[in-house]
Amino acid sequence: MKKIFLILVLASSWAFGENHPENKTDNPAPLITEIPTPYWEFVDIIGLLTTDEIIEILGEPAKKIDIKMKSSKEVIASTWYYHNLNTDEGGKYFPTTELDIIDGFVEEVVFMNDVDEKSVIEGQKYEIKKPDTLF
């Protein structure tokens, strides 16, 4: 009788397990789903994101310049330009925000009051501080 009971328990466990597939996700939910507009908050957050995450949140940049190795044509750095993305202390938008990207992460941010990316006028630059660990 004990053997029959054991067989029934094992069979029901096996059958029950087949009806409930595991809910596995390939990509966990991102920790950051939006980027703040004030420049001082933007600088603190943007260095934590990969370029794919930035595009997912902000969309494609208005202009993108890739710097490639001459020998291999491999992209070693990029400069991305977004317009009207960040605000100053008074709530006024900077016409252009430049993101300088190396190895898939933002290394430097420049807030420019000139819309023309070709100008040589310096904007306010901020080097991105990288955390030693995220947790």
C-alpha positions as CSV (number, residue, x, y, z in Angstrom):
1,M,0.0,0.0,0.0
2,K,2.9,2.4,0.8
3,K,4.5,1.7,-2.6
4,I,1.2,2.5,-4.4
5,F,0.8,5.7,-2.4
6,L,4.4,6.7,-3.2
7,I,3.9,6.0,-6.9
8,L,0.7,8.1,-6.9
9,V,2.5,11.0,-5.1
10,L,5.5,11.0,-7.5
11,A,3.2,10.7,-10.6
12,S,1.1,13.6,-9.5
13,S,4.2,15.7,-8.7
14,W,5.6,15.0,-12.1
15,A,2.3,15.8,-13.9
16,F,1.8,18.9,-11.9
17,G,5.3,20.1,-12.7
18,E,4.7,19.7,-16.4
19,N,1.7,22.1,-16.3
20,H,3.6,25.0,-14.8
21,P,6.5,26.0,-17.0
22,E,9.1,28.3,-15.5
23,N,8.8,32.0,-16.3
24,K,12.3,32.8,-17.4
25,T,13.2,36.1,-18.9
26,D,16.3,36.6,-21.0
27,N,16.6,40.3,-20.0
28,P,15.9,41.4,-16.5
29,A,14.1,44.7,-16.0
30,P,16.4,47.7,-16.2
31,L,17.2,49.5,-13.0
32,I,16.9,52.9,-14.7
33,T,13.9,53.5,-17.0
34,E,14.2,57.2,-17.4
35,I,17.0,59.8,-17.3
36,P,16.5,63.1,-15.4
37,T,16.4,66.4,-17.2
38,P,18.4,68.6,-14.8
39,Y,22.1,68.5,-15.9
40,W,23.5,67.7,-12.4
41,E,21.2,64.7,-12.0
42,F,21.9,63.6,-15.6
43,V,25.6,63.5,-15.1
44,D,25.2,61.3,-12.0
45,I,23.1,58.7,-13.9
46,I,24.3,58.6,-17.5
47,G,27.6,56.9,-16.7
48,L,25.8,53.8,-15.3
49,L,24.1,53.0,-18.7
50,T,25.4,51.2,-21.7
51,T,24.9,52.7,-25.1
52,D,22.0,50.2,-25.8
53,E,20.3,51.3,-22.7
54,I,20.7,55.0,-23.6
55,I,19.2,54.4,-27.0
56,E,16.3,52.5,-25.4
57,I,15.5,55.4,-23.1
58,L,16.4,58.5,-25.1
59,G,16.2,57.1,-28.7
60,E,18.8,57.6,-31.4
61,P,21.0,60.7,-31.2
62,A,20.4,63.6,-33.6
63,K,23.9,63.2,-34.8
64,K,26.5,60.4,-34.2
65,I,30.2,60.6,-35.0
66,D,32.2,57.3,-34.8
67,I,36.0,57.3,-34.4
68,K,37.5,54.2,-36.1
69,M,40.9,52.6,-36.1
70,K,42.5,53.2,-39.5
71,S,43.8,49.6,-39.8
72,S,40.7,47.6,-38.7
73,K,37.9,50.1,-39.1
74,E,36.8,49.1,-35.6
75,V,34.8,51.9,-33.7
76,I,36.9,52.8,-30.7
77,A,34.9,55.9,-29.6
78,S,31.7,57.8,-30.5
79,T,30.3,61.3,-30.0
80,W,26.6,61.5,-29.8
81,Y,24.6,64.7,-29.9
82,Y,21.1,65.2,-28.5
83,H,19.1,68.4,-28.6
84,N,17.0,70.0,-25.9
85,L,17.7,67.1,-23.5
86,N,18.9,68.8,-20.3
87,T,18.1,71.9,-18.3
88,D,20.2,74.3,-16.3
89,E,19.5,75.6,-12.8
90,G,16.8,78.0,-14.1
91,G,15.0,75.3,-16.1
92,K,16.2,76.5,-19.5
93,Y,17.2,73.8,-22.0
94,F,20.7,73.5,-23.3
95,P,20.4,73.4,-27.1
96,T,22.9,70.5,-27.4
97,T,24.1,67.8,-25.1
98,E,27.2,65.9,-26.3
99,L,28.0,62.4,-25.0
100,D,31.5,61.2,-25.5
101,I,31.5,57.4,-25.5
102,I,34.4,54.9,-25.1
103,D,34.0,51.1,-24.7
104,G,30.2,51.4,-24.7
105,F,29.9,53.8,-21.8
106,V,29.7,57.6,-21.5
107,E,33.1,59.0,-20.4
108,E,32.3,62.8,-20.7
109,V,29.2,65.0,-21.1
110,V,29.3,68.5,-22.6
111,F,26.3,70.9,-22.3
112,M,26.5,73.4,-25.2
113,N,24.5,76.6,-25.7
114,D,25.3,76.5,-29.4
115,V,23.2,74.1,-31.6
116,D,25.9,73.7,-34.2
117,E,28.0,70.6,-33.4
118,K,30.7,71.8,-35.8
119,S,31.5,74.9,-33.7
120,V,34.7,75.0,-31.7
121,I,33.1,76.8,-28.8
122,E,33.7,75.0,-25.6
123,G,30.7,74.0,-23.5
124,Q,30.5,73.0,-19.8
125,K,32.3,69.6,-19.6
126,Y,31.7,67.0,-16.9
127,E,33.8,63.9,-16.6
128,I,31.6,60.9,-15.6
129,K,32.5,59.3,-12.3
130,K,32.4,55.5,-12.5
131,P,31.3,53.6,-9.4
132,D,33.7,50.8,-8.2
133,T,30.6,48.6,-8.0
134,L,26.9,49.0,-8.5
135,F,26.0,47.3,-5.3
